[in-house]
Amino acid sequence: MEFDIRSNDLWLKSWGDKPSSLDSCVEIAHSYFNSLVKLIPIYNHRYIPETPSQAGNPIFSVYQMDIIYYGYDLASYFANEFKFLLPASIKTVEQPRSIPFWTKWVEDEDELLA
């Protein structure tokens, strides 16, 4: 997030008016980022949300602010990442669980941008 603020002029509507100082922009973003649901690293730049602490959380691929779903749950993530078909006996979710901020960014980042 910080890289994209410094290098790509990233700014979110929810942060309010953009300060003229780049350091102030980064400070605001850090504060906001610290309020988000934490992402736990799984492998490379793949992450699972810390909360809710239950089965069925989506897996996000995060590279700077290029964020996509890489699996709607852990089973589908492993199948995508390591290129194998899941056995029919393993049930996966049809829709990803909504995770505050992260889901909105994946599904409509333009709505969040100033």
N, C-alpha and C positions, 0 to 999 in steps of 0.2 A: 504494500500500500504506500509506504514511504517513497519507494523508488518511483512509483507512478505519479505521486504528487510532485516530486522533484523533477522528474524527466518528461512526464506526459501531461502535466497540468490537471491531474485528477482532483476533482472536488465534488462532494456530495451535497445535495440540497439540504439534508438534515443538519449539516454543519453550520448553516447560516451563511452570512456574507463572508466572502473570501478575504482574509487579511492580505495586506500588501507584502508582508514579510513571509518569506518561504519558511523560516523557522517557526513562526506562529502557526502557519498552515500545518506543519508536521506535528506540532504540539497538540493541536486540536484533533488531528487524526489519531495520534497515539492514545489520547484520552478516549475517543470513540472506540477504537480497536479493542482497548482493554475492557470495554463493556460488552463486547460480543461473546456469543457462545464460542468457547475455545475449540480448536480443531486439534485432534491428536494424530500425529504422523503414523502412517501405516507402512508406507514403502515409497521411496523417492519423494515425489510431490503429491502424494495421495493422502487424504486425511478423512477421519471420521469425527463427527461432532461429539463433544464430551457429554452433552445433554440433549435430549433426555437419555438417561442411562437405561436403555432398553433395546431389545433387538429391533432391527428394521431401519436404523439410521442410514441415510445416504452416504456415499463416499464421494468426496470432492477431489478433483484434480485442481491444484492451486499453483499457478506459476505467475508471480506478480499478481496482477488483478485479472488475469485470464483464468477464470474459474468455470469449470463445467462439472456435471455429474459424471462420475466414472463407474458408478453402480448405484442402483436404487437401494441396495442393501449389501451386506458383506459378501454373501454368496455370489450375487451377480457381479460385484466388483472383482472377485477372484477369477471368475470365468472370463471377464473382459481383459483383465490385466495379463493373465497367463494363458489366454487363448485356448480354452477347453469348454466343452459342453457340460452343463450341469445334468446330473441324473434326473429323470422325471420325478423321483421321490423327493427332491429338494424343492420346496416351495419358495418362490421369491415374490417380492412385492411388485405390484403393477404400477404404482405411483410412488415417487419419493416422498418421504415425510417432510413436512415443511419445517425448516430450521430458520429462526429469525435472522435476518440480513442475508445469510448465505444463499438461501433459496431464491430470494428476491433478486439478488445479483445474477444468479445463473439464469433465471427465467426472464428478467427484464431489467438489465443493468441501466439502460437509458432512462428509466423512470426515476432512478436514484441520483442520477448525475445532474449537477447544476449547469 
